[in-house]
Amino acid sequence: MNEITMTLQADHLILEALKEDISSEDVTTNSVMKDYVKGEVELICKQDGVIAGLEVYRRVFELLDADTKTELYCKDGDEVKNGQLMGKVTGDIRVLLSGERVALNYLQRMSGIATYTHSVAGLLEGSKTKLLDTRKTTPNMRIFEKYAVRVGGGYNHRYNLSDGVLLKDNHIGAAGSVKKAVEMAKDYAPVVRKIEVEVENLEMVKEAVEAGADIIMLDNMSTEEMQEGDGVFRKCNKRDHRTPDSSWRRLYFQWSPDTFRSDS
């Protein structure tokens, strides 16, 4: 996460997390630490995994005191081992004690997502399939969680509702049909926005392709149904003189290696 993104999109969320944890003061720390005392804490890995959120970890302490110094001995995306020293934070001991839990909450949450994403992405090695996330994120944690997915080797689907058109069953029902929904989306949405359709059966796959959808999401289909859907997609594209790569497809998978081993 670069400095501009951190300042504009993350800082205010980190401050809200700190305010949630310190509504008026850290009464425990202030009871035993009346004045400035320089201190140092070590960041030690407690479980093997993929680290993510180190810059967010650093930022928590900097927002409490800009003079806090953080040394990091690894970077986001690195595989770390239990017992590994990953960094040190030096500064006012009151800042270190007051910010520690929020900093670790971000780091643990993001590293957990990155580690799991990395393990699932490993199932896709040797295929052309990419692992995408969703908008089903923890409220006020989206920027952190989607970043962690990328760190773990996954890819981001749309960030929010303004990012692109995704026509689901309720949208299609309101429009009257897949074809009509796609037509209405093309008429309204900016030309640079891709139009994605979530389909539940092979007939909807065919209708979505013929309507000119850019992306087709196969929702809750068996491996066999997805394979058939792939055939329908390729057949329609061949007839329309398009290659499969000229349209994007996003698939919801049943979590099995056999499903992941699609080359589409």
Backbone as JSON, one array per atom type, in Angstrom:
{
  "sequence": "MNEITMTLQADHLILEALKEDISSEDVTTNSVMKDYVKGEVELICKQDGVIAGLEVYRRVFELLDADTKTELYCKDGDEVKNGQLMGKVTGDIRVLLSGERVALNYLQRMSGIATYTHSVAGLLEGSKTKLLDTRKTTPNMRIFEKYAVRVGGGYNHRYNLSDGVLLKDNHIGAAGSVKKAVEMAKDYAPVVRKIEVEVENLEMVKEAVEAGADIIMLDNMSTEEMQEGDGVFRKCNKRDHRTPDSSWRRLYFQWSPDTFRSDS",
  "N": [[0.86, -1.18, 0.0], [0.78, 2.07, -1.03], [2.15, 5.34, -0.08], [0.41, 7.49, -0.65], [-2.12, 6.26, -0.96], [-2.33, 5.18, 1.58], [-2.47, 7.52, 3.16], [-4.81, 8.84, 2.2], [-6.86, 6.89, 2.13], [-6.57, 5.01, 4.18], [-5.62, 6.05, 6.65], [-7.66, 7.46, 8.11], [-9.33, 5.4, 8.81], [-7.71, 3.82, 10.41], [-7.32, 5.63, 12.5], [-9.93, 5.72, 13.5], [-10.12, 3.14, 14.48], [-8.25, 3.28, 16.52], [-9.48, 5.2, 18.13], [-11.71, 3.78, 18.87], [-10.56, 1.96, 20.6], [-9.39, 3.59, 22.45], [-11.2, 5.53, 24.06], [-11.19, 7.76, 25.73], [-8.83, 7.85, 27.3], [-5.86, 5.84, 27.75], [-6.15, 4.29, 30.44], [-4.8, 2.44, 32.0], [-2.07, 2.4, 31.11], [-1.47, 5.12, 31.51], [-1.63, 5.21, 34.24], [0.66, 4.0, 35.21], [2.76, 5.03, 33.79], [3.83, 8.02, 33.9], [5.36, 9.95, 32.61], [7.4, 10.69, 29.68], [9.18, 7.93, 28.51], [11.68, 6.28, 26.84], [11.19, 3.46, 24.83], [11.29, 0.07, 23.54], [9.92, -2.32, 21.32], [9.7, -5.68, 20.16], [8.8, -7.25, 17.13], [7.67, -10.32, 16.71], [7.29, -13.3, 14.93], [4.69, -15.66, 15.39], [3.65, -17.84, 14.16], [4.0, -19.89, 11.29], [3.63, -18.47, 8.04], [2.26, -16.14, 5.59], [3.25, -12.88, 5.58], [1.46, -9.83, 5.99], [0.52, -6.41, 5.93], [2.39, -4.85, 7.2], [3.12, -2.15, 6.83], [0.82, -0.91, 7.65], [0.79, -1.67, 10.3], [3.09, -0.23, 11.14], [2.09, 2.34, 10.74], [0.08, 2.73, 12.63], [1.41, 3.32, 15.06], [2.8, 5.62, 14.28], [0.75, 7.44, 13.84], [-0.06, 7.92, 16.38], [2.21, 9.03, 17.44], [4.4, 10.88, 15.71], [7.11, 10.71, 15.89], [7.81, 8.14, 16.41], [9.75, 5.29, 15.62], [10.13, 2.71, 13.26], [11.62, -0.33, 12.46], [11.81, -2.66, 9.93], [12.28, -6.03, 9.1], [11.46, -7.67, 7.15], [9.17, -7.98, 4.38], [5.87, -7.22, 3.11], [4.21, -10.05, 1.86], [6.25, -11.82, 2.11], [7.22, -15.11, 3.11], [7.06, -16.14, 6.37], [8.5, -17.42, 9.43], [7.76, -19.24, 12.44], [8.85, -17.7, 15.36], [10.56, -15.95, 14.12], [12.24, -12.83, 13.97], [10.7, -9.98, 13.01], [10.66, -7.24, 13.08], [11.29, -4.05, 14.76], [10.05, -1.63, 17.04], [10.51, 1.65, 18.12], [10.18, 4.13, 20.59], [8.15, 6.47, 22.49], [7.19, 4.85, 25.36], [4.57, 4.85, 26.21], [3.11, 5.25, 23.89], [3.75, 2.92, 22.51], [2.59, 0.96, 24.14], [-0.12, 1.72, 24.12], [-0.83, 1.59, 21.43], [-0.32, -0.97, 20.61], [-2.2, -3.22, 20.53], [-4.13, -2.53, 18.55], [-2.44, -2.27, 16.33], [-1.45, -4.89, 16.1], [-3.85, -6.26, 15.69], [-4.6, -5.45, 13.09], [-2.37, -6.47, 11.66], [-2.45, -9.24, 12.2], [-4.97, -9.98, 11.2], [-4.75, -9.27, 8.46], [-2.52, -10.78, 7.69], [-3.47, -13.35, 8.12], [-5.44, -13.54, 6.11], [-3.83, -13.21, 3.83], [-2.19, -15.46, 4.06], [-4.01, -17.61, 3.88], [-5.08, -17.11, 1.35], [-2.79, -17.46, -0.2], [-2.41, -20.22, 0.11], [-4.64, -21.27, -1.18], [-4.34, -20.18, -3.74], [-2.17, -21.63, -4.51], [-3.23, -24.02, -5.38], [-3.94, -23.45, -7.93], [-1.73, -23.34, -9.5], [-0.04, -23.89, -12.53], [-2.26, -23.71, -14.09], [-4.5, -21.56, -16.01], [-6.25, -20.22, -14.52], [-7.42, -17.66, -12.36], [-7.52, -16.52, -9.0], [-10.07, -14.81, -7.44], [-11.34, -12.21, -5.26], [-14.17, -11.05, -3.24], [-16.85, -8.66, -2.49], [-17.52, -9.22, 0.03], [-16.57, -8.29, 2.63], [-15.16, -7.39, 5.87], [-16.86, -4.78, 7.52], [-15.57, -1.52, 7.04], [-13.04, -2.5, 6.69], [-12.28, -3.1, 4.18], [-10.31, -2.02, 2.39], [-7.99, -2.91, 3.56], [-8.31, -5.7, 3.69], [-8.7, -6.47, 1.01], [-6.28, -5.68, -0.03], [-4.64, -7.48, 1.32], [-5.4, -9.86, 0.09], [-4.26, -9.54, -2.46], [-1.57, -9.51, -1.73], [-1.3, -12.13, -0.94], [-1.38, -13.49, -3.32], [-3.72, -13.52, -4.75], [-6.36, -11.95, -6.71], [-8.07, -8.84, -7.1], [-11.56, -8.5, -7.31], [-14.27, -6.34, -8.27], [-13.98, -3.29, -6.45], [-15.95, -1.76, -5.16], [-19.46, -0.81, -5.36], [-19.43, 1.11, -7.3], [-17.51, 0.45, -9.04], [-17.97, -1.3, -11.17], [-20.38, -3.01, -13.32], [-22.47, -5.47, -12.08], [-24.68, -7.79, -12.71], [-27.05, -9.38, -10.94], [-29.36, -11.99, -9.8], [-31.6, -10.6, -8.75], [-31.41, -8.1, -10.02], [-31.69, -8.9, -12.66], [-34.23, -10.0, -12.55], [-35.72, -7.69, -12.01], [-35.31, -6.27, -14.36], [-36.37, -7.95, -16.27], [-35.25, -9.84, -17.99], [-32.14, -11.54, -18.84], [-31.03, -10.52, -21.2], [-32.35, -8.05, -21.46], [-31.51, -6.77, -19.15], [-28.74, -6.53, -19.58], [-28.77, -4.88, -21.84], [-29.87, -2.53, -20.74], [-27.92, -1.88, -18.91], [-25.74, -1.38, -20.58], [-26.7, 0.88, -21.82], [-26.78, 2.72, -19.76], [-24.43, 2.67, -18.08], [-21.04, 3.97, -17.92], [-18.9, 3.72, -20.79], [-16.45, 2.58, -20.29], [-16.84, 0.86, -18.2], [-17.01, -2.51, -17.35], [-19.38, -5.09, -18.04], [-20.85, -7.43, -16.1], [-22.39, -10.59, -15.64], [-24.18, -12.6, -13.46], [-24.82, -15.96, -13.56], [-26.98, -18.86, -13.42], [-27.58, -21.16, -14.73], [-27.25, -23.1, -17.8], [-28.72, -22.02, -19.89], [-28.9, -19.35, -19.21], [-26.23, -18.7, -19.42], [-25.83, -18.82, -22.21], [-27.63, -16.8, -23.02], [-26.5, -14.56, -21.81], [-24.0, -14.36, -23.07], [-24.77, -13.96, -25.72], [-26.04, -11.53, -25.41], [-23.96, -9.84, -25.11], [-22.42, -9.59, -22.78], [-19.57, -8.72, -20.84], [-18.3, -10.17, -18.87], [-18.85, -13.32, -17.39], [-20.25, -14.85, -14.67], [-20.26, -17.92, -13.16], [-22.49, -19.2, -11.06], [-22.79, -21.15, -8.21], [-22.69, -23.64, -9.52], [-22.17, -27.05, -10.5], [-19.09, -28.89, -11.06], [-19.31, -30.25, -13.49], [-21.4, -28.82, -14.73], [-20.18, -26.32, -14.99], [-18.19, -26.94, -16.8], [-19.72, -27.55, -19.03], [-20.87, -25.06, -19.38], [-18.62, -23.61, -20.1], [-18.18, -24.73, -22.6], [-20.44, -23.8, -23.98], [-19.94, -21.07, -23.93], [-17.56, -20.87, -25.46], [-18.45, -21.85, -27.9], [-20.38, -19.93, -28.66], [-18.73, -17.66, -28.85], [-17.02, -18.41, -30.9], [-18.76, -18.56, -33.01], [-19.42, -15.89, -33.18], [-17.07, -14.89, -34.05], [-15.15, -14.31, -32.12], [-12.48, -14.66, -29.81], [-11.97, -16.72, -26.87], [-10.48, -15.18, -25.09], [-11.26, -12.61, -25.55], [-13.33, -11.89, -24.03], [-13.96, -11.55, -20.53], [-14.11, -13.91, -17.87], [-15.55, -14.7, -14.78], [-15.6, -16.95, -12.2], [-17.51, -18.51, -9.66], [-16.32, -20.86, -7.47], [-16.8, -24.26, -6.46], [-15.1, -25.56, -3.73], [-12.72, -27.37, -4.67], [-9.91, -29.27, -5.84], [-10.26, -30.33, -8.41], [-12.08, -28.64, -9.63], [-10.58, -26.28, -9.73], [-8.67, -26.89, -11.61], [-9.22, -25.95, -14.15], [-8.52, -24.71, -17.39], [-9.57, -22.5, -18.45]],
  "CA": [[0.0, 0.0, 0.0], [1.69, 3.21, -1.13], [1.97, 6.42, 0.88], [-0.78, 8.28, -0.98], [-3.28, 5.44, -0.61], [-2.37, 5.1, 3.04], [-2.91, 8.8, 3.71], [-6.17, 9.2, 1.79], [-7.86, 5.84, 2.29], [-6.39, 4.14, 5.35], [-5.34, 6.75, 7.91], [-8.86, 7.79, 8.89], [-9.86, 4.15, 9.36], [-6.82, 3.45, 11.51], [-7.62, 6.54, 13.61], [-11.19, 5.28, 14.09], [-9.83, 1.94, 15.26], [-7.58, 3.74, 17.74], [-10.48, 5.87, 18.96], [-12.55, 2.72, 19.43], [-9.82, 1.32, 21.69], [-9.04, 4.61, 23.45], [-12.3, 6.5, 23.95], [-10.77, 8.99, 26.4], [-7.42, 7.69, 27.58], [-5.42, 4.51, 28.15], [-6.06, 4.52, 31.88], [-3.8, 1.53, 32.58], [-0.74, 2.92, 30.81], [-1.29, 6.41, 32.15], [-1.49, 5.0, 35.68], [2.0, 3.55, 35.58], [3.77, 5.77, 33.03], [3.42, 9.43, 33.98], [6.18, 10.79, 31.73], [8.06, 10.04, 28.55], [10.28, 6.99, 28.68], [11.93, 5.62, 25.57], [11.07, 2.0, 24.9], [11.43, -0.69, 22.28], [9.22, -3.6, 21.27], [10.08, -6.54, 19.04], [7.72, -7.92, 16.42], [8.12, -11.7, 16.52], [6.3, -14.19, 14.31], [4.26, -16.76, 16.26], [3.14, -18.96, 13.36], [4.41, -19.83, 9.89], [2.6, -17.94, 7.15], [2.61, -15.03, 4.7], [3.02, -11.64, 6.32], [0.81, -8.73, 5.27], [0.06, -5.33, 6.79], [3.5, -4.28, 7.97], [3.06, -0.69, 6.78], [-0.31, -0.52, 8.49], [1.32, -1.84, 11.65], [3.94, 0.93, 11.38], [1.31, 3.57, 10.72], [-0.65, 2.87, 13.89], [2.26, 4.01, 16.03], [3.14, 6.95, 13.76], [-0.4, 8.32, 14.02], [-0.07, 8.29, 17.79], [3.38, 9.88, 17.66], [5.17, 10.89, 14.46], [8.53, 10.45, 16.17], [8.02, 6.71, 16.59], [10.57, 4.71, 14.56], [9.9, 1.27, 13.05], [12.53, -1.05, 11.59], [11.21, -3.91, 9.46], [13.29, -6.94, 8.57], [10.82, -8.43, 6.08], [8.21, -7.14, 3.66], [4.6, -7.87, 2.8], [4.31, -11.1, 0.86], [7.29, -12.77, 2.5], [6.84, -16.23, 3.95], [7.77, -15.99, 7.63], [8.53, -18.62, 10.25], [7.56, -19.1, 13.87], [10.04, -17.27, 16.08], [11.35, -15.0, 13.32], [12.16, -11.41, 14.32], [10.26, -9.29, 11.81], [10.86, -5.8, 13.18], [11.36, -3.41, 16.07], [9.44, -0.3, 17.12], [11.14, 2.41, 19.19], [9.54, 5.42, 20.84], [7.53, 6.68, 23.79], [6.62, 3.58, 25.81], [3.11, 5.01, 26.31], [2.61, 5.05, 22.52], [3.91, 1.51, 22.17], [1.6, 0.19, 24.89], [-1.48, 2.1, 23.72], [-1.11, 1.24, 20.04], [0.08, -2.35, 20.31], [-3.29, -4.13, 20.18], [-4.68, -2.16, 17.24], [-1.43, -2.61, 15.31], [-1.42, -6.35, 15.94], [-5.12, -6.69, 15.11], [-4.48, -5.29, 11.64], [-1.34, -7.36, 11.13], [-2.91, -10.63, 12.28], [-6.09, -10.16, 10.27], [-4.27, -9.2, 7.07], [-1.62, -11.91, 7.45], [-4.31, -14.53, 8.01], [-6.04, -13.53, 4.77], [-2.76, -13.44, 2.86], [-1.73, -16.85, 4.2], [-5.03, -18.51, 3.32], [-5.13, -16.85, -0.08], [-1.6, -18.1, -0.77], [-2.6, -21.67, 0.09], [-5.62, -21.59, -2.22], [-3.73, -19.84, -5.03], [-1.26, -22.71, -4.87], [-3.98, -25.04, -6.09], [-4.12, -23.02, -9.31], [-0.46, -23.36, -10.21], [-0.08, -24.72, -13.73], [-3.48, -23.42, -14.86], [-4.68, -20.16, -16.37], [-7.3, -19.69, -13.67], [-7.02, -16.7, -11.34], [-8.35, -16.49, -7.8], [-10.59, -13.46, -7.17], [-12.07, -12.01, -4.01], [-15.53, -10.51, -3.37], [-17.12, -7.5, -1.64], [-17.97, -9.72, 1.34], [-15.47, -7.93, 3.53], [-15.53, -6.83, 7.17], [-17.1, -3.34, 7.39], [-14.44, -0.61, 7.29], [-11.77, -3.21, 6.56], [-12.15, -3.55, 2.79], [-9.04, -1.65, 1.77], [-6.95, -3.74, 4.16], [-8.53, -7.1, 3.35], [-8.44, -6.68, -0.41], [-4.82, -5.59, -0.18], [-4.08, -8.74, 1.8], [-5.64, -10.86, -0.95], [-3.23, -9.36, -3.48], [-0.3, -9.93, -1.15], [-1.3, -13.59, -0.9], [-1.35, -14.07, -4.65], [-5.02, -13.44, -5.38], [-6.67, -10.76, -7.49], [-9.28, -8.16, -6.65], [-12.75, -8.26, -8.13], [-14.58, -4.91, -8.11], [-13.75, -2.79, -5.08], [-17.23, -1.37, -4.58], [-20.57, -0.79, -6.31], [-19.15, 2.08, -8.35], [-16.39, -0.07, -9.82], [-18.39, -2.02, -12.38], [-21.74, -3.52, -13.33], [-22.63, -6.9, -11.82], [-26.11, -8.07, -12.74], [-27.41, -10.59, -10.21], [-30.72, -12.47, -10.05], [-32.6, -9.56, -8.46], [-31.35, -7.1, -11.1], [-32.24, -9.53, -13.86], [-35.68, -10.09, -12.33], [-36.3, -6.35, -12.14], [-35.24, -5.86, -15.77], [-37.25, -8.82, -17.05], [-34.48, -10.92, -18.61], [-30.71, -11.27, -18.92], [-30.8, -9.67, -22.36], [-32.83, -6.69, -21.18], [-30.65, -6.2, -18.11], [-27.48, -6.15, -20.23], [-29.06, -3.72, -22.7], [-30.07, -1.36, -19.89], [-26.62, -1.55, -18.33], [-24.94, -0.76, -21.65], [-27.25, 2.2, -22.11], [-26.59, 3.63, -18.63], [-23.09, 2.7, -17.5], [-19.96, 4.5, -18.77], [-18.42, 2.72, -21.73], [-15.26, 1.91, -19.76], [-17.25, -0.1, -17.19], [-17.35, -3.81, -17.87], [-20.69, -5.59, -17.6], [-20.75, -8.82, -15.65], [-23.68, -11.22, -15.36], [-24.14, -13.82, -12.65], [-25.77, -16.9, -14.15], [-27.2, -20.04, -12.6], [-27.81, -22.33, -15.57], [-26.64, -23.01, -19.12], [-29.52, -21.13, -20.74], [-28.49, -17.99, -18.86], [-24.9, -18.5, -20.0], [-26.02, -18.52, -23.63], [-28.3, -15.5, -23.15], [-25.55, -13.51, -21.41], [-22.99, -14.22, -24.14], [-25.43, -13.37, -26.9], [-26.39, -10.14, -25.11], [-22.74, -9.06, -25.15], [-21.8, -9.39, -21.46], [-18.11, -8.79, -20.84], [-17.88, -11.15, -17.88], [-19.91, -14.22, -16.97], [-19.94, -15.54, -13.41], [-21.04, -19.15, -12.99], [-22.8, -19.19, -9.64], [-23.33, -22.36, -7.59], [-22.78, -24.73, -10.5], [-21.27, -28.18, -10.3], [-17.95, -28.91, -11.98], [-19.81, -30.66, -14.8], [-22.16, -27.71, -15.3], [-19.24, -25.29, -15.4], [-17.53, -27.4, -18.02], [-20.7, -27.36, -20.11], [-20.98, -23.62, -19.59], [-17.43, -23.22, -20.84], [-18.41, -25.11, -23.99], [-21.43, -22.87, -24.55], [-19.24, -19.8, -24.1], [-16.63, -20.99, -26.58], [-19.24, -22.02, -29.12], [-20.97, -18.63, -29.01], [-17.66, -16.76, -29.26], [-16.53, -18.86, -32.2], [-19.76, -18.16, -34.0], [-19.36, -14.42, -33.3], [-15.7, -14.55, -34.47], [-14.38, -13.8, -30.99], [-11.73, -15.68, -29.08], [-12.35, -16.7, -25.46], [-9.76, -14.15, -24.36], [-11.81, -11.29, -25.81], [-14.25, -11.62, -22.92], [-13.48, -12.05, -19.25], [-15.06, -14.72, -17.11], [-15.27, -14.85, -13.37], [-16.38, -18.1, -11.76], [-17.54, -18.93, -8.27], [-15.93, -22.26, -7.47], [-16.88, -25.18, -5.35], [-13.7, -25.64, -3.32], [-12.08, -28.66, -4.9], [-8.82, -29.18, -6.82], [-10.75, -30.65, -9.75], [-12.67, -27.41, -10.18], [-9.52, -25.32, -9.97], [-7.8, -27.27, -12.72], [-9.74, -25.5, -15.45], [-7.58, -23.85, -18.11], [-10.32, -21.43, -19.11]],
  "C": [[0.9, 1.24, 0.0], [1.28, 4.36, -0.19], [0.7, 7.23, 0.62], [-2.04, 7.54, -0.6], [-3.44, 5.36, 0.9], [-2.95, 6.38, 3.64], [-4.39, 9.07, 3.43], [-7.22, 8.16, 2.18], [-7.75, 5.04, 3.58], [-6.26, 4.89, 6.67], [-6.59, 7.01, 8.75], [-9.48, 6.54, 9.5], [-9.01, 3.67, 10.53], [-7.1, 4.33, 12.74], [-8.94, 6.15, 14.29], [-10.99, 4.03, 14.94], [-9.15, 2.3, 16.57], [-8.57, 4.41, 18.69], [-11.44, 4.86, 19.59], [-11.89, 2.09, 20.65], [-9.45, 2.3, 22.8], [-10.09, 5.71, 23.37], [-11.98, 7.81, 24.66], [-9.28, 8.94, 26.7], [-7.13, 6.21, 27.83], [-5.14, 4.6, 29.65], [-5.0, 3.64, 32.53], [-2.39, 2.08, 32.37], [-0.48, 4.24, 31.53], [-1.15, 6.31, 33.67], [-0.05, 4.72, 36.07], [3.12, 4.3, 34.85], [3.35, 7.23, 32.96], [4.12, 10.3, 32.94], [6.79, 9.97, 30.61], [9.2, 9.14, 29.01], [10.47, 6.27, 27.34], [11.88, 4.11, 25.75], [11.21, 1.36, 23.54], [10.63, -1.98, 22.38], [9.68, -4.36, 20.03], [8.83, -7.18, 18.44], [8.21, -9.31, 16.04], [6.99, -12.56, 15.97], [5.98, -15.35, 15.24], [3.73, -17.96, 15.49], [3.62, -18.79, 11.93], [3.28, -19.28, 9.03], [3.16, -16.89, 6.22], [2.26, -13.74, 5.43], [2.38, -10.58, 5.43], [0.35, -7.69, 6.27], [1.15, -4.66, 7.6], [3.47, -2.75, 7.97], [1.89, -0.15, 7.58], [0.09, -0.61, 9.96], [2.18, -0.64, 12.04], [3.1, 2.2, 11.57], [0.53, 3.8, 12.02], [0.16, 3.67, 14.9], [2.6, 5.42, 15.58], [1.98, 7.93, 13.94], [-0.56, 8.74, 15.47], [1.09, 9.23, 18.13], [4.27, 9.78, 16.43], [6.64, 10.58, 14.67], [8.83, 8.97, 16.4], [8.78, 6.14, 15.38], [10.33, 3.19, 14.49], [10.93, 0.73, 12.07], [11.89, -2.37, 11.21], [12.27, -4.75, 8.78], [12.7, -7.91, 7.53], [9.81, -7.51, 5.42], [6.94, -7.94, 3.41], [4.78, -8.87, 1.67], [5.38, -12.13, 1.17], [6.68, -13.92, 3.3], [7.71, -16.18, 5.21], [7.59, -17.24, 8.48], [8.33, -18.3, 11.72], [8.88, -18.76, 14.56], [10.88, -16.24, 15.35], [11.14, -13.57, 13.82], [11.85, -10.62, 13.05], [10.47, -7.78, 11.87], [10.98, -5.34, 14.61], [10.72, -2.03, 15.98], [10.03, 0.41, 18.33], [10.43, 3.76, 19.34], [9.03, 5.52, 22.26], [6.83, 5.39, 24.21], [5.1, 3.66, 25.92], [2.46, 4.8, 24.95], [2.65, 3.57, 22.15], [2.86, 0.65, 22.87], [0.18, 0.47, 24.42], [-1.83, 1.65, 22.31], [-0.91, -0.21, 19.69], [-1.08, -3.22, 19.82], [-3.9, -3.81, 18.82], [-3.71, -2.54, 16.13], [-1.4, -4.11, 15.04], [-2.72, -6.87, 15.35], [-5.09, -6.58, 13.58], [-3.52, -6.32, 11.06], [-1.8, -8.82, 11.13], [-4.03, -10.9, 11.28], [-5.59, -10.21, 8.82], [-3.36, -10.37, 6.74], [-2.4, -13.22, 7.34], [-4.94, -14.65, 6.63], [-4.99, -13.84, 3.72], [-2.29, -14.89, 2.88], [-2.73, -17.82, 3.59], [-5.13, -18.35, 1.8], [-3.97, -17.55, -0.79], [-1.79, -19.61, -0.88], [-3.6, -22.08, -1.0], [-5.06, -21.31, -3.6], [-2.77, -20.93, -5.49], [-1.94, -23.84, -5.61], [-4.12, -24.72, -7.58], [-2.84, -23.05, -10.13], [-0.52, -24.34, -11.38], [-1.33, -24.54, -14.57], [-3.52, -21.94, -15.21], [-5.73, -19.48, -15.48], [-6.73, -18.77, -12.61], [-8.03, -16.7, -10.2], [-8.76, -15.05, -7.5], [-11.31, -13.41, -5.84], [-13.47, -11.47, -4.29], [-15.63, -9.21, -2.57], [-17.58, -7.93, -0.25], [-16.86, -9.53, 2.36], [-16.02, -7.42, 4.86], [-15.75, -5.33, 7.01], [-15.91, -2.51, 7.86], [-13.08, -1.29, 7.25], [-11.46, -3.56, 5.11], [-10.79, -3.24, 2.19], [-7.9, -2.53, 2.3], [-7.08, -5.2, 3.71], [-8.29, -7.38, 1.88], [-6.95, -6.55, -0.74], [-4.17, -6.91, 0.22], [-4.29, -9.88, 0.79], [-4.57, -10.76, -2.03], [-1.87, -9.83, -2.98], [-0.18, -11.45, -1.17], [-1.31, -14.27, -2.25], [-2.69, -14.12, -5.35], [-5.19, -12.14, -6.15], [-7.97, -10.15, -6.97], [-10.35, -8.13, -7.72], [-13.09, -6.79, -7.92], [-14.46, -4.5, -6.65], [-15.06, -2.41, -4.41], [-18.28, -1.28, -5.69], [-20.36, 0.19, -7.45], [-18.13, 1.57, -9.36], [-16.8, -0.73, -11.13], [-19.81, -2.52, -12.22], [-21.71, -5.02, -13.07], [-24.12, -7.19, -11.68], [-26.39, -9.42, -12.09], [-28.89, -10.94, -10.45], [-31.78, -11.4, -9.8], [-32.6, -8.46, -9.52], [-32.0, -7.65, -12.37], [-33.75, -9.64, -13.75], [-36.36, -8.75, -12.51], [-36.34, -5.9, -13.59], [-36.16, -6.7, -16.64], [-36.54, -9.98, -17.7], [-33.01, -10.54, -18.59], [-30.44, -10.29, -20.05], [-31.19, -8.23, -22.07], [-31.94, -6.01, -20.15], [-29.32, -5.72, -18.7], [-27.68, -4.92, -21.1], [-29.18, -2.45, -21.87], [-28.74, -0.91, -19.27], [-25.73, -0.87, -19.36], [-25.4, 0.66, -21.93], [-26.9, 3.2, -21.0], [-25.13, 3.77, -18.2], [-22.08, 3.32, -18.46], [-19.35, 3.39, -19.62], [-17.2, 1.97, -21.2], [-15.6, 0.89, -18.68], [-17.6, -1.43, -17.86], [-18.67, -4.28, -17.27], [-20.57, -7.08, -17.33], [-22.14, -9.34, -15.31], [-23.46, -12.48, -14.55], [-25.23, -14.75, -13.16], [-25.83, -18.17, -13.31], [-27.46, -21.3, -13.41], [-27.27, -22.07, -16.97], [-27.41, -22.09, -20.05], [-29.14, -19.67, -20.46], [-27.09, -17.68, -19.39], [-25.03, -18.07, -21.46], [-26.62, -17.13, -23.83], [-27.34, -14.36, -22.83], [-24.5, -13.28, -22.49], [-23.6, -13.52, -25.34], [-25.81, -11.91, -26.68], [-25.16, -9.24, -25.09], [-22.13, -8.76, -23.79], [-20.28, -9.55, -21.56], [-17.59, -9.92, -19.96], [-19.08, -12.02, -17.52], [-19.46, -14.96, -15.71], [-20.86, -16.74, -13.27], [-21.26, -19.37, -11.51], [-23.41, -20.52, -9.2], [-23.58, -23.49, -8.59], [-21.82, -25.85, -10.13], [-20.11, -28.09, -11.29], [-18.41, -29.26, -13.38], [-20.57, -29.54, -15.49], [-21.24, -26.6, -15.77], [-18.51, -25.67, -16.67], [-18.45, -27.25, -19.22], [-20.86, -25.88, -20.43], [-19.8, -23.08, -20.37], [-17.59, -23.55, -22.31], [-19.38, -24.19, -24.68], [-20.75, -21.53, -24.84], [-18.35, -19.83, -25.34], [-17.38, -21.12, -27.91], [-19.82, -20.7, -29.59], [-19.89, -17.67, -29.5], [-17.12, -17.12, -30.63], [-17.49, -18.44, -33.31], [-19.72, -16.66, -34.25], [-17.98, -13.93, -33.69], [-14.93, -13.85, -33.36], [-13.62, -14.96, -30.36], [-12.16, -15.64, -27.62], [-11.68, -15.59, -24.67], [-10.34, -12.76, -24.58], [-12.89, -10.92, -24.79], [-13.66, -12.19, -21.65], [-14.54, -12.96, -18.66], [-14.6, -14.81, -15.67], [-16.17, -15.97, -12.85], [-16.35, -18.24, -10.25], [-17.29, -20.43, -8.24], [-16.46, -22.99, -6.25], [-15.43, -25.51, -5.0], [-13.15, -27.05, -3.46], [-11.0, -28.51, -5.95], [-9.28, -29.44, -8.25], [-11.36, -29.43, -10.42], [-11.58, -26.42, -10.56], [-8.72, -25.64, -11.21], [-8.42, -26.98, -14.07], [-8.72, -24.59, -16.1], [-8.3, -22.68, -18.76], [-10.1, -20.11, -18.4]]
}
